[in-house]
Amino acid sequence: MKSVNFTLRPMAFRCLTVLALIILLGGCSLAPRYTRPPAPVPGQWPQGAAYKSGDVPALPQDVQSLAWQAFFTDPRLQQVIETALENNRDLRLAALNLERVRGVYGIQRAEFYPVVDFSGSASKLGRSRDLITTSYPRTIEQYTVDFGIAAWEIDFFGRLKSLKDQALEEYLATDQARSSAQIALMAEVARTYFTLAADQENLALARATLENQQASFDLIQKSYNAGLVTEIDLHQAQTQVDAAKRDVPRFTQLVAQDKNALTLLAGGEVPEALLPAGLDGIAALEPLSPGLSSAVLLNRPDIVAAEHRLKGANAFIGAARATLFPRISLTGALGTASDDLAGLFKSDSSTWNFTPQISVPIFDARAWAALGVSKTDRRIILTQYERAIQTAFREVADALAVQGTIDDQLAAQKSLVNSVAATYDLSGKRYNMGLDSYLGVLDAHRSLYTQQQVLISLRLTRLASQVTLYAVLGGGGNPPMAGGDL
């Protein structure tokens, strides 16, 4: 067996030395230095009568590090949320989009490395006797084996580095977008779950009202038949029965639609055992405190994603600037060639080539225009970043306003329901004693029925506002991914 021996000439060593020097000198960046823009919102949350932070206990940890299982304490709701996280198609699309962007980043990062290939060829040429002399063979054979690099760009001015940084920032932004989608999904599942519970209570209230009003109507019907009450009383009692009959199918429809919405969010049918019968059967949510500083918003996933895109736009300016400078690429190969297959690896059959190439732009209006576009894109993305912070601040402030006032509304509404219930009871007694007409009973019952529905709505609002506050503060997402995690 013959040994393989490649003998490099002094010129080859000089070429490799130049190659190493170029690689060591490469890698500077023309991207502007990034600094985080100041947040265009007040440093503190709004103050005033609508914002009561003293009544809410401060948490030992910030909301964004509070696991969703610790916030949503109801076991059945936890199972529904887990099902949605596994099966929801929108969240699955977000995860697939993240996987795709990660692949794009891998492609861009691979531009840093040379494409090394191995090739071998064999050729045999038969020439005409009229075209050769007697001292040359008519048949020519050639065998070659090459190991080389083709058109490898040396990133001397950081064009490839800037493009890689932009792709990385886009990947990190997409990861945060997936986290935002997860937060939105959990919040929507919880709100739909609570809405279903409220509509179940409304349906039970409508059925109980129908039963009571039907019993009252039957008594008045008997009294009317006996000539004890007027026909007006009879028809007024009928209106209450008809109103309750109308509300039962209406709330039955809403309950069915709530279940359909929950099925869509969960990615499949939710077992009946996991569905709520009413708001009273749902475990209380963990109380929240946003803290004093609004700087917590800067860690909200959608704002982190907007900042990653801003960093990416900053990096793309460096790539656009680098197109105005020379580009250097290298092509080289080491190999062996022989006119005989057996002599392919002899010491005197080695070959090599080294072909550096430089392209110097003289004038290219498109490159200058692209640079201007990249700077404008950065200003656009900066504005979007600032708007995202302002929107987040408004969302938290609105949620805090609800949190600061909803308990007072609930207390007042409960008192109102008790008062109207007492009025209804007294009106019934006065009617039975013949002191008032049935109109007083009718008005009192309508008011009671309406205020009971308002109470259910306020209880739903309280639960939904807690979920909203948890979501708009960035709770329920995943921790930010660092570039080293790739």
Secondary structure as the mmCIF struct_conf table of DSSP 4:
data_model
#
loop_
_struct_conf.conf_type_id
_struct_conf.id
_struct_conf.beg_label_comp_id
_struct_conf.beg_label_asym_id
_struct_conf.beg_label_seq_id
_struct_conf.end_label_comp_id
_struct_conf.end_label_asym_id
_struct_conf.end_label_seq_id
HELX_LH_PP_P HELX_LH_PP_P1 LYS A 2 VAL A 4
HELX_RH_AL_P HELX_RH_AL_P1 PRO A 10 LEU A 25
BEND BEND1 ALA A 31 ALA A 31
HELX_LH_PP_P HELX_LH_PP_P2 PRO A 32 TYR A 34
HELX_LH_PP_P HELX_LH_PP_P3 ARG A 36 ALA A 39
BEND BEND2 PRO A 40 VAL A 41
BEND BEND3 GLY A 43 GLY A 43
STRN STRN1 GLN A 44 GLN A 44
BEND BEND4 GLY A 48 GLY A 48
TURN_TY1_P TURN_TY1_P1 ALA A 49 ALA A 50
TURN_TY1_P TURN_TY1_P2 GLY A 54 ASP A 55
BEND BEND5 VAL A 56 VAL A 56
HELX_LH_PP_P HELX_LH_PP_P4 PRO A 57 LEU A 59
BEND BEND6 PRO A 60 GLN A 61
HELX_RH_3T_P HELX_RH_3T_P1 VAL A 63 SER A 65
BEND BEND7 LEU A 66 LEU A 66
HELX_RH_AL_P HELX_RH_AL_P2 TRP A 68 PHE A 71
HELX_RH_AL_P HELX_RH_AL_P3 PRO A 75 ASN A 87
HELX_RH_AL_P HELX_RH_AL_P4 ARG A 89 ALA A 110
TURN_TY1_P TURN_TY1_P3 GLU A 111 PHE A 112
BEND BEND8 TYR A 113 TYR A 113
STRN STRN2 VAL A 116 GLY A 126
HELX_RH_3T_P HELX_RH_3T_P2 ARG A 129 LEU A 131
BEND BEND9 ILE A 132 ILE A 132
TURN_TY1_P TURN_TY1_P4 THR A 134 SER A 135
BEND BEND10 TYR A 136 TYR A 136
BEND BEND11 ARG A 138 ARG A 138
STRN STRN3 THR A 139 ILE A 154
TURN_TY1_P TURN_TY1_P5 PHE A 156 PHE A 157
BEND BEND12 GLY A 158 GLY A 158
HELX_RH_AL_P HELX_RH_AL_P5 ARG A 159 ASN A 225
TURN_TY1_P TURN_TY1_P6 ALA A 226 GLY A 227
BEND BEND13 LEU A 228 VAL A 229
HELX_RH_AL_P HELX_RH_AL_P6 GLU A 231 ALA A 266
TURN_TY1_P TURN_TY1_P7 GLY A 267 GLY A 267
BEND BEND14 GLY A 268 GLY A 268
HELX_LH_PP_P HELX_LH_PP_P5 GLU A 269 PRO A 271
HELX_RH_3T_P HELX_RH_3T_P3 GLU A 272 LEU A 274
BEND BEND15 LEU A 275 LEU A 275
BEND BEND16 ALA A 277 ALA A 277
HELX_RH_3T_P HELX_RH_3T_P4 LEU A 279 GLY A 281
BEND BEND17 ILE A 282 ILE A 282
HELX_LH_PP_P HELX_LH_PP_P6 ALA A 283 PRO A 287
BEND BEND18 LEU A 292 LEU A 292
STRN STRN4 SER A 293 SER A 293
HELX_RH_3T_P HELX_RH_3T_P5 SER A 294 ASN A 299
BEND BEND19 ARG A 300 ARG A 300
HELX_RH_AL_P HELX_RH_AL_P7 PRO A 301 ALA A 322
TURN_TY1_P TURN_TY1_P8 THR A 323 LEU A 324
BEND BEND20 PHE A 325 PHE A 325
STRN STRN5 ARG A 327 SER A 338
BEND BEND21 ASP A 339 ASP A 340
HELX_RH_3T_P HELX_RH_3T_P6 LEU A 341 GLY A 343
TURN_TY1_P TURN_TY1_P9 LEU A 344 PHE A 345
BEND BEND22 LYS A 346 LYS A 346
HELX_RH_3T_P HELX_RH_3T_P7 SER A 347 SER A 349
STRN STRN6 SER A 350 SER A 359
BEND BEND23 ILE A 362 ILE A 362
HELX_RH_AL_P HELX_RH_AL_P8 ALA A 365 ASN A 432
TURN_TY1_P TURN_TY1_P10 MET A 433 GLY A 434
BEND BEND24 LEU A 435 ASP A 436
HELX_RH_AL_P HELX_RH_AL_P9 TYR A 438 VAL A 472
TURN_TY1_P TURN_TY1_P11 LEU A 473 GLY A 476
BEND BEND25 GLY A 477 GLY A 477
HELX_LH_PP_P HELX_LH_PP_P7 ASN A 478 ALA A 482
HELX_RH_3T_P HELX_RH_3T_P8 GLY A 483 ASP A 485
#
